[in-house]
Each structure stands twice: as structure tokens, then as C-alpha cells.
Amino acid sequence: MPSPFAFPGDFRRLWIGQTISAFGDKVSRMALPTVALLGFGGTAWDVGLLAALRFLPFVLIGSVAGVWVDRISCRRTMIWADAGRLVAMGSIPVAYLFGVLTLGQLFVVSGVVGVLTVFFEVAAQSYLPLLAGSDGIVAGNERLQTSRAVAEVGGAAAAGGLMQILGSALAILADALSFLASLVTLLLMRHREPPVARTEERRSALKEAREGLEVLLSDVRLRTLMFASTTVNLGVATANALVLVFAYDEGKLSPGAVGLAFAIGTAGLILGAVSSGAIARRLTLGRTLAASILVTGAGFLLLPAGGPGAALTTLIVSQFLIGFADSVFNIHVLSLVQRITPPEMMGRVNGTALSVVFGTGTLGGLAAGFVGTVVGVLPGLVLSAGIICCGAVFVLVSPLRTIRDGVGAVARRPERENATRDKAPRTPC
């Protein structure tokens, strides 16, 4: 069977590098807070700050990273980002061995890695369509999503073993080496991007970043995807923050039981990733997007419906359904955006979209505290599920509902989008 990818060898290298990197990332996400808590007597505030420093940069500089990627090069940006993350993460075990590791260094490293990850992710999402080609975009996203899902389980097991054998600080070396592996796969790629076309007058970065938002808003399909994703992410972020409160306070579950439920949820992620293409072919793409949103909402709604007495059963089923639907939704949204977006605008559109997604997630976390306090955990989960399901309305009342597959989505682009492309011609990443 012929490969669906435009450059199968280079896509394979990207996939291998990202798979290894996903395992390393899971190790550091567990080891970093462990070092802070056990090595320096850190508090919950310190752990929260470490997480915020890795993800807040998506909100603050996502659009800036998009401009950079469109101006420079996807592959080159990824290479420099991996090199920087290798040095940053590698500094922790080195400092530990010399006895000079501090809590402040953990914060600095987390922030540096967060900033570089923004540039890497925007470039990677913009680079995939070139390596995969239009026929291989969905298959490429399926494979990458499957790798990330497997890494959630395997990476957690690896993190536990490494921390037990080497200690938390030295276990972070695994993440540093994973960046080295990703860097090597990028350097080994044979296909070279064409040089970015230079305009006579370099426009401001702010103006170029605004063009990414204009493309998102001017195309009804991209606009609908953004509104639907924003609504879903707001509800999911709010509900996720309430799930643990429900499990421990309402259901009186043990940490081991909760861990088992979340592990089964990861199995749902994997199943959703490998079956997303078949589901879309059977239901059509528009119906698949709407159905995955509704299944996500139903997954959270199971918790208050079952009540505290059936907490473990409903949590297991809930996490499986949510993981399954999340994979299906994310794969097809990302693939559709990559097919619709003009290649020369890919970085800015992806950067702006990531800013919106992570911004909504941050808002949802804050909303959970308010909702849980004012109306309670169970009503809060019902409200969150309702917000999630509202995302399906955007799909069902828009042209997205008529799209049978992603191929037809690129047939026509609005005039305003073409005008933007003509105004600033660039070769694609």
C-alpha cells in the first residue's frame, strides 16, 4: 500500500522524534514538581507556579511565535527550540550533581522550556501539512495523537521507575535526552523548505499577528471551529478542576482508585486516536465533530448522574468516554484547520489558535473555583457539561455540518483571505 504522506521518510523521522519527546515530557511533568516538593519543601503554590510557567507562554506569545514561524522557517525554529530545551532541562541534573540546584532554577527552567515549547508547537503544527501532504494530514495527526496518548501511560510508568532508581532530579535527564533525540531526527530530515520570500518592506509583527486573527474570523469554517473549540475548552477546563474534588470529597475514593480511573481514560485516548478516521468516514466529518463534543459533555454529566455511591464506576466510564471523544475531536479540528488555512498564514493562525485555547483553559480553571464554591461540585459539573454541549451548536448551525471529509474544505477560500495572501506573498513552511 502506498504511503499517504508526501514525504514519508521525513514524516517518520518527525513522528519518532515527537514520540520520544512525548515520553520525556511526561517524565519531567512528574519529576519537576516532585523535586520542588521533596527536595526543597515546596508548597502547592510552587507546584502550581511550575505548571503555569510552562503553559502561560502559550497565552502570552502564541501569536508572536506564529509571526516568527511564518517569517523564518518551521524546521529551523523547531531545531533551535529543541536545542534550547535540551540545554535548559539538562541544566537541572548537572546542577544537582554539583550541589548547586535551587528552587529558583526550577522556575527559570520551567519558564524557558514553556517559551521554547510555544515556538516548537506552532512550528510543528505548521510543518506537518508540508510533510504529510493534503492526503496524509489526518493520518499524521492520528499517529501523533496516538503517540501522545501512549506516552501518558508509558511515560508515567517510566517516570516512576526513573525517580525510584535515580532520584527525581536525575530523572529529568530523560526529558533532556528526549529533546536531543527530537533534534537529531530534525537534522536528519532530507527535505528542505524553500526560502521565505522577502517583501520589500517588513511590516510590524503586531500587524502580521493581527492578520492571523483576521484569517480566523473571516473564514466561517475557521471562525466556527474557534468558537466551538473555545466553548468546549472552557467547559472541559472547568469540569476537570471539579472532577478530583468530586472523586475525593463526594465519592471518598482513594488516590489509587482515582489513578486507575485516569489510566483507563488514557486507553480511551488511544482508541479514539486510532479510530477517528474510520468514524469520520462513517458519520461524515461535521457529524463526527458534533458527536465528539456531545460525548465529552455526556462523560462529565455521568458523574453527578451516578452520584457519590457509584463514584468509581462512573469515574472510570466518564474518563474513558472523555478521552475517546477528546482524541477524535482534536485530530479532526487540527487536520481541518491545517487543510483550510493558506500555507503562508499557517504559523500565525496556529499561534493565535493556541493562545485562545490555553487562555480559555486558564479561565476555566478560575471559573471552577467560583462555580464549585457558589453552586457546589455536582451542579458545577452539570453546568460545565452544558457549556461543553453548547460547542456542538456552533458546528450544527454552520457550514461545518455539511462537510463530509476534510478534502472538500479547501475547495474555496473567502476573498478577504486571498487578499491577505496577495498582499504579503510568502512561500509555505
N, C-alpha and C positions, 0 to 999 in steps of 0.2 A: 504494500500500500504506500503510495507516495506521501511524503510529509506535507502537512498543511501549511508549514511555515515557509516564509520567503527565504530565510537564511537559517536552515535547521541546525547547522553546526554552531553558529553563534547564539541562537536561542538556547540550545542545550547548555552552552557554557554559562549563559546568564542564569538559567534555571538552577544549575548545580551550585553556582556561587550564592544565589539567593536562598537556596535550601540550607546550605551550611550556615549562612549568616543568620537565618531564622532560628536555628538551634542555638547559636551563640547568644543571640539577643535574649532568648528565654532564660539562659543561664544568668546573664548579667541582671536581668529584671528581678531575679530572685536573690542573687548574691549581693548586689549593691545595698539594698535595704537591710539585708542580714548583717553586712559589715557595719553599717551605721548603728543598728540596734545592739548587736552583741559586742562589737569591737570598740564602740565609743559611747555606749549607753544612750543612744539616740532615743527620741520620742516619736510618737505618731506624727507629730508636726514635721519632724525631719524626714520621715518616710514619705509623707505627702509632698514635701517640697522637692525631694529627689524625683518623684514621678512627674510633678508639674514642670520641672526644668527640662525634662525630656520631651514633653508633648506641647507645652505652651508655645514654643517657637513655631509650630505649625500655624497657630493663630496669628502670630505677630509678623512673620516674614514669609508666609506661604506665597503671597503674590510677588514679593521681591525675588524669591527663588525661581518663580515662573519666568520672570523677565530675564534673569541670568541664563536660564536654560535655553530660552529662545535666542538669546544673543550669542551664546558661546557654543556649546556642544553638549549633548546628553552624555555621551560616553566619557568625555573628558571631565565633566562635572562629577560623574559617578566615581571615576578613578581618584580624583582629589579628595572627594568626601570619604571614600574608603581609607585612603592613606591617613587622613586626619583622624578618623575614628580609631584606626589601628594604634596610632601614637597615643591618643587620649586614653583609651581603655588600657593599653599596655603600661601606662604610667602608674596604674594602681598597684599591680603586683610588684613592679620594680620598687616603688616607694615603700611597700610593705616589707620587702626583703631587706631594704636599707634602714628600716625602722623609722621612717620619716612620714608615713602616711597619716593624714589628718582628715577630720570630717569635712573641713573646708575644701580639700582636694576632691572629695566625692561630689560635692555640689558643683564645683567647677567642671569636672569631667562630665557630669550628667548634663549640664547646660551646653557644653561644647558638642557633645555627641548629639544632643537634641537639635541644635542648629544644623549640623552637618547632615543629619538624617533627613531634615526637610529638603535640602538640596538633592540628596540622593533619591528620595522617593519621588519627587516631582520629575527628576530626570528619568528615572526608571519607568514611570508610567508613560512618559512621553516617548521613550525609546522603544518600548515593546511593540507598538504598531509597525515600526520600521522593520524590526527583526522578524516579526510574526507574519506581516502582510495582512491584508483585509480578511483572507480566508482563515487565518490562524489566530486571530485575536482572542476569540472565545476560548479556544483550546489552550492558548498560552496562559490566559488568566485562570482557567481551571487548574492547570498544573501548578502555578504559583500559589494559588489559594490552598490546594491540597497540601503542598509542602509546608505552608504556614500552619495549617491545622495539625499536621503530624508533629511539627516542631513543638506545638503547645503541650503535647503529651510526652514525646520523647525528650524534649528539651528540659521539661520539669524533672523527669527521672534522672537525666544526665546531671542537672544542676544539683540535685540532692546527693548523688554519688560523689561528684567532684568536691562539693563542700565538705562532705564527710571525710574524704581522703586527704584533700589538700588544704582545706580551710576556705573560708568564704572569699578572702582577698585574692588568694592564688587561683581560685576557681574562675575569677573574672578573666584570667589569661585565655580561657576558651573562647570568650567573645572577641578578644583582640585577634586571636588566630583565625577566627571566622571571617573577620574583615580582611585579613591577609589572603584567605582563600578566595573571597569575592574579588579582591583586587587583581589576583593572578588571572582569574577567568576573564576579567575585562581586558587585561593586557594581551591575552591570547586570542582575542577576537580578530578575525581576518577582515571582516567588512569594515570599511572606514566611511564615516559620514562625510558628505560633501561640505566644503567650507560654507559658513553662513554668509549670505550675500550682504554686503555693506551698503547702507544708504548714504547719500551724500551728507545728510545732516542727521546726527544722532539725536533722537528725541529723548525726553526725560524719562527716567524709569517709572515715575508716577503715572505719566501718560500712557506708557506701554502697559503697566499693570491694570490701568482702568480699561484698556481695550479687552483684556481677558474677561472682566466682568461684563462688558458690553456684549461680547460674543455669547456669554452665558444667558444674558437677559433677552437678546434679540432673536435667538432661535427658540421657538416654542417648545421643541423637544428637550433641549438642554435646560431651558428655564423650568420646565415641569419636573425633570429629573432632580434639579437642585432643590425645588420646593418640596418634592416628595422625600428626598433623602434627608433634608433638614428636619422635616417633621418627624420622620422615623427616628433619626438620631436623637432628637430631643426627648422623645418618649422612651427610647431604649436607655439612654443615659440616666434618666430619672428613675426608671424601673430597676436598672441594675444596682443602683445605690440602695434601693429598698429591699432587694432580694435577700441579702445577707441578714438584714435586720429581721425580716420575716423568718428566715431559717433558724436563727439563734434565739430570738426573743419570743416569737409566736410559736414556731414549731419545736423549740427546745432540742434541736439537733446538735450532734457532736461535730467537731471540726472534721473528723474522719468521714462522717456521713456526707457532709457538705462537699468535701473534696471528691468523694465518689460521684456525687451528682454532677459536679462540674466536669469530671473526666468523661462521663458518658455524654455530656453536652458537646465535648470536643469530637466524639465519634460522630455526632450529628453534623458538625462542621465538615468532616472528611466526606461523609456520604453526600452531603449537599454539593460539595465541590466536584465530585466525580460524576454526579448525575444531573448537574444543572443544564448541560447541553441537551440531553435527552428530554428533559422536562419542557424546555422551551420549544423543541421541535414538536412535541405532542400538544402543548397548550397554546402555542404562539408566544412570542416574546412579551407582548403587552399584558396578556393574562398571567404570565409567569411572574412578572414584576408585582402586579396587584395581589396575586395569591400569596407570594412570599411575604409581603407586608402583613396581610391578614393573618397568616400562620404565626408570624412573630408576635403580633398583638394577642392572639389566642394563647400562645405559650405563656405569656406573663399573666393572662387572665385566669389560667388554671390554678395559680397559687391561692388567690382569695376564694375561688370557687370550691376548691377542695378543703380549705380551712386548715387550721393547725393540726387536726387529728391525722390528716393524710399528707403531712408536710413532706416527708421523704419521697413518697411515691410521686406526688405532683411536681416536686422539685426536679426529680430525675427526668420525668416526661417533658416538663417545661424546658429544661436546658437542652434536651435533645432536639425538640422542635425548633427552639430559637436558634441553635447552632446550625441546623439544617437550612432553615429559611434564610439565615444571615449569609451563608455561603452563596446560595442561589442568587439572592438579591444583589450582593456586592459584585459578583462575577459579571452579571449581565449589565448592571449600571456602568461599571468601569469599561466594559467592552463597547457598550453603546456610545458612551462619551468619546472613546478613542476613535470610533468609526465616524461620528458626526463632525468632530472638531477639525477645522483646517489644520494641516500639519504644522504650518508656520506659527499657529497660535496655541499649539498643544501645551507648551510649558506654562504659559500664563493662565490658560483655562484650568489645568490641573492644579496649579498653585492656588488659584482663587478658590477652587472647589475644596481643597484640603483645608484651607483657612476656615471656610464656612462649616465644614464637618466637625473639625476639632473645636471650633468656637461653640457650636451647638452642644457638643459633648460636655464642655466646661459648664455651660449654662444649665444643662440638665442635672449635673451633679449638685449645683447650688439649689436648683429647684426641688430636688429630692429632700433636702433638709427642711425646706419650708413646708412642702406638701406632707411629709411624714409627721411633722410637728403639729400642723394645723388640722389636718383631716384624718391622720392615722395611717399606719402602714398598709392595711388591707384596702381601704378606699383609695389610697395613693397608687397602689398597683392597678386598680380598676381604671383610675384616671389616666395613668401612663399608657395602659393598653389602648384606651380610647384615642389618645393622641397618636399612637403608632398607626392605628387603623385609619385615621384621617389621611395619612400619607397615600393610601390606596385611592382615595377620592381624586387626588391630583392626576393619577395615572388614568383612571376610568373616564374622566371628563375631558381628556386631552387627546391629541393625535397618537399618543403612545399606545393607546388601547388597540389601534388598528395595525400596529407593526407586527408582522408575523415572524420576522427574523431581523438581525442587525444589518444584513446586507442592503436591504432597501432603504435603510435610514440615511445612507449617504447619497441618495439619488439627487437630492436637490437641497441647496442651501439658500438662506434668505439673502436678498440683495445687499442688505446692510453689512452682512458678514463678508460678501465678496468685495464690497467697497473697502473694508478694512484690510483685506488681503492685498488688494491692488495698491493701497496707499503705502504699505510697508512690505514689499516683496522680500521673502526670505526662503531659503531652501529649508526643507524639513530636517528635523533632527535625524 
